[in-house]
């Protein structure tokens, strides 16, 4: 029964949080229930070294599911905290590439008709970074991702521009800073999506193997 309820976790919203009442309680049950299920697998194995392919697979998948589940708990607490403390731009994951494309077009329009030195700065320092979303695992530890370092060329460029173009540079810098924040947000949310690939399929395989193991044993016990 514990394993069956664990399988229903992805359907918690469609079930109206039934039978736990709230999504938070569902999450807590999924975490502690998963660890308890892993413990039951070890008890079933008698805390001995597994024998045979099925035994090794059961124990291995149970340990993998528990380990990746704990990593997921940490990620789902750490990443939102990082984003709320270090980012001012909030966007839906699937919309970020389109937003970056919009920033690229906006920056190109801003650079059009500017002086030669401004256009050269745009072509060398800004346009390459605006062609697509840039992802990095570094954002997991530093959400700013060297933001000040990457914005430093704008400060160095300022003395070489006429007063009339300095406001244009400030606008371009704001666009570039927003792009950096979208990169950081996309990278962090992508990490969560990659984590599900490592956690969900092996866990589903574990559940299927448990039911198969039970069915085989029941058939063996009730065989005439």
N, C-alpha and C positions, 0 to 999 in steps of 0.2 A: 504493500500500500504506500509506503514511504517513497519508493522509487516511482510509482505511478503518479503520485502528486507532483514529484519533481519534474516529470515530463510535461505536466500541464503549465509549468511556469511561463513559457512564451505566450500562452493564451490568457494570462491573468487579466489583461484589460478587457478582452472580449467576455470573460466570465464575470466582469464587474467586481473583481477582487475576491470572488467567492472561492473558498469558504472562509478566508481570513479577514474579510471586511475592508482592509486597506492594502494599497500597493506596498507600503512600507513593511507591513507584516508578512506579505508574500515574499518580499526580498529577504527578510530575516529568516523565514522558514527555508527558503532556497539555500541560503548560506549554511545555516546550522544543520538542516536536513541533509545537505550534500556531504558535509563532514561526517555526520552520523552514518550515512549510507556507506561511506568509505570505511568507517570503523567496523560496520557489520560485515563487509567483505573480508576484512582481516580476521574477524572472529570466525567467519565461516571457513577460512583457510587454516584456522587453528594456529595463527601466528607462526606458521612454518613456511619454509621455502616452497613455493608452488611447484607442482609437478604437472607436466604436460602443457600443451599449447593453451588450452582453455584456461587453466589455472593461472599461468603467467599473464595471459591477456587480461583476465579479470582484475588481478591485483595491479598490473601496470596501468590499465585504464582508470581504475579507481584512484590510484595515486596521482595520475596525470590530471584527472578531473578536479581533485581536491586542490592540487597545487595551482593550476590555472584559475580555478575559482577564487582562491585567495588573492592571486595577482589581480584578477578582475575587480575584486572589492577595493583593493588599493587604488587601482586606476580610476575607478568611478568616484572615488573620494578626492584623489589628488588632482585629476585633470580639471574638474569644475572649479576647484579652489584656485588653481593656477590661472585659469581663464578669467575668473571674476576679479582676481587681485592684480593681474598684469595686463589685461586687454580692455580696451574701450569699445571695440567693434564686435558686435555679436551678429552672426549670420547662420542660416540653415546650411548644413554641410553640403547638400546637393546644389545649392545656389552659389557657392563660393567661386567656382570656375567662371560662371557668368558674370559675377561681380568684378572679378579680376579683369575680365575682358572689357567690361565697361570702364574700369579705371585706365586701362591701356588707351582706349579711344579718347577718354577725357584728357589724358596727358598729351596725346598726340595733337589734339586740337589746341591745347594750351601752348605747346612748343611751336606751332605753326606761326610763321610770320615774325619770329623772334630774331635776335641778332645771331651772327654766325657762331660766336662763342657759346651762346646759350643752346643753340641747336646741336653743337658738337658735344656739349656736356650731356644733353638729353640722350643723344644717340649712344654715347659711350657708357654712361653711368646709370641711366634710368630705364630706357626702353628695353634692354635685354632682360631686366628683372621683372618687367611687366608682361612678358609674352605668355606666361603660364604660371600656375600655382607651383611654388617651390616648397617641397616637403623636407622635413629633417627630424630625426629622432632627438636632436639636441633640445628641441622645444620642451621635451618632457622634463628636463631639469632646469632649463632657463627659458621661460616663456618669452622674454624679450629677444632672445636669440641674437645678441650682439646688435640690437637695434641702434644704439647710439653710434657704434662704429660704422654701421652701414649708412647712417644719416650724416656722418661727418663731412663727406664731400660737398654737401650743400653749403656748409659753413665756410669751407675753403673757397667755394666758388663766389660767394657773396661780394668780396672786394673787387672782383673783376667786372661786375655788372653795373650798368647805369642805374640811377635811382628809379627810372621808369620800369625796369625789368626786375627789380628786387621783390616786388609784390608777386610777380609771376613766378619767381623762384620759390617763394613761400608757399604758394598754392601747389606747385609741383612737389614740394617737400611733403605737404599734407597728404597728397595722393600717394606718394611713395610710402609714407608711414602707415597709411591705411592698408596698402598692399602687404606690408610686412606683418601686420596684425592678422590679416586674412590667411597668410601663409602659416602663421603660428596656430591659428584656430583650426585650419584644415588638417595640419599635421597631427594635432592632439586628438581630434575627432576620428581621424583615420586610424590612429593607434588603437582606439576602442573597437573599431570595426575589424581590424586585423586580429585583435584579441579574440573576438567571437569565433573566428575561423579555427583558432587553436583550442578553444574550449568546447564549443557546441558539438561539432561532428564527433569527436572522440567520446563525449558524454552520451550522445545518442547511441553510438555503437556499444558503449558499456551497458546501457539500459536494454538494448536488443539482445546482447549476449547474456545478460542476467535472466531475461525471460526465456531465452533458449535453454540455458542451463537448468532452470526450474522445470521446463517442459520435459527435458530429457530425463531428469531424475524422477519426475512424477510418472512418466511412462515406464521407467525401469521398476519403480516400486509396485505399480499396479499391473505389471505384466503377469499374465497367468503362468 
